[in-house]
Amino acid sequence: MTITSPFTAADGALTWVGDGETVRIEPWGANSIRVRARFMQPIADADWALLPPPADAPAPTIVIADDGSQASLTNGGITVTARMPRWDGRCELTFTDADGTVLFKEADDGGALRLKARKYEPLPGGGVRTTVTFDADPHEHLYGMGEYQQPVMDLKGTTLELAHRNSQVSVPFVVSSKGYGFLWHNPAVGRATFAKTGTQWQAAACDQIDYWVTAGNSPAQIERQYADATGHAPVMPEWGLGFWQCKLRYWNQEQLLETAREFKRRNIPIDLIVIDFFHWPLMGDFRFDEEFWPDPKAMTDELHEMGIKLMVSVWPQIDLESENYDEMRAHNYLAHTTGGKDVGMWWPRDNQFLDATNPEARAFVWGLAKRNYTDMGVDAFWLDEAEPEWGGDYDYDHYLFHIGPVNKVGNVYPQLYNKTFYDGQLEIGREGDIVNLTRAAWAGSQRYGSLVWSGDVHSTFDDLKAQITCQVHMGMAGIPWFTTDMGGFAGGDPNDPDFRELYVRWCQFSCFSPVMRNHGDRSPATKVPGKPTFDRKGNPIDHIHTGADNEPWSYGEDVERIVCKYIAVREAMRPYTRDLFAQAHADGQPVARGLFYEFPDDEAAADVADEYLFGPDLLVAPVTELGARSREVYLPGDESTTWTNLHDGAEYAGGRTITVDAPLDVLPLFARNGADHGLNGMI
């Protein structure tokens, strides 16, 4: 009996059907391919992160074997070959580059093990749990995936949760030293495992398998193609290049203004100052508490006269007694629980989260933000709780959004939360002048002006060390805008000598981050002077406090001198930093880069986790140990690469490890081939 080939070619795509499954393979951007597969249902369209492919793209080359046993699709420098090892309803995919080198391939059935590379497990009530397993080079090096609090550079050998938490950001795009990038285009909670024996991606609940692969000769090419596919970061405004001041928390208008005036009196450059949380009457009111912020317009006018921008914190929690709660609940603008009491989080009191997946909810909240903030002169927004932080214990199975259950679609939330404020600011004419400071992001968030900070990390040297790899991996995951709380968020007494040392070392690191930003909840915490014991609803508000002072002069003259030194360095670097942000905007290039990025052929650079490059020219080696006054530094490259120590002027050839002095006021910093960008003598 003759069996009709299960392969068909139509509309520039290759499709295979068999044993209840449909697999669709199609070109999606330069040297890139999208694969979708679904069991017992037609392939669904989904625009979670991927933008439409170029309409004028060259047609792919599709070849179907005469006997129908295999087919291939080639798009530029990448080919997918779909092969049926037997007529048993199974199809295996292999991905190769332009030279025919195998990048990775789906795992086989293991013979008698009868394994499936594409596994669908039905769930009660519909949907499936999917697991996709690939054979991959055991010696490849992997980078990206977002922010995980671990000082690990090469992700090969790790397992990562695909979910957002406070200080964990899941952006499921990984770049391999084999010359490919892989996007798991699925916003479900899940898991990624990069084992030596293979790679596995799992979604806890979804409708179909969906991923995107791109091939390139360098990390730079891969990042460029990824940005073309998912969106480019906007232009970074000039006020994003300097120093940002924040603390938990400036609690009234005069305190904030006096802090700004003191910066001017001390002649310390500052671009932006931040008003943190609980400047509102109740969560979800989205406005200033008039008791403590009586004239926001006069406040912003004075700040602008000093040349300082103002950012305010907004949270997606809507207090059950907020002036907006009843209307938002009545119009289904809030997330919901699957059962029981409808509360998304109970700190500081019961509240529910804005449903940013609902476009009508986004429009409603932006209307409040425009009237109460931007119309008053506020320049930027700090989008806290962007994960969001479900109940404090992240019970993803217990909550629902407009577009589906959180365990199925929840990872896209921060992208749409940022879209709310990005699109709104576009509407009022702020194109090229938008930065959303946010605690979480997902694939595509970069196109909405998302500046991710690393969450409420603790004030320890171990936490500082982890920020180096977090910064690099966020850039490799396609999110070039990144920052941290200088000194760490949680803890830290400005009068403690050990913390002062940590603060200085973190300041040095922050100077060479995409955005240099001072923030933290400093000890001892105090109750706000004069603040009533009860809010306007008669509820106790004992949770409201303000941390200790966190300005450069709060740490004594010696620390102030060092902090001001690095703020001056940041100012001197403006032309270089401006150029790096331009590269991020135009070509998707990360601002902070692992050594492997510029030196992919240097095997010794592949897993260096305590150094990085700020752009292509400056090698940064932060000091991450208390009391250290020297450290070892690996200089990548070979004899053709020269590295100049910008502290003492000594020159070294690449490909070697050296030990350098690092007094408390010195960050080991090296210029590549003489490109010091005016910093020689400043360090």
Summary of the structure (lengths in Angstrom):
residues: 683
radius of gyration: 25.9
end to end distance: 79.1
largest distance: 90.1
contacts: 2379
relative contact order: 0.10
helix: 25%
strand: 29%
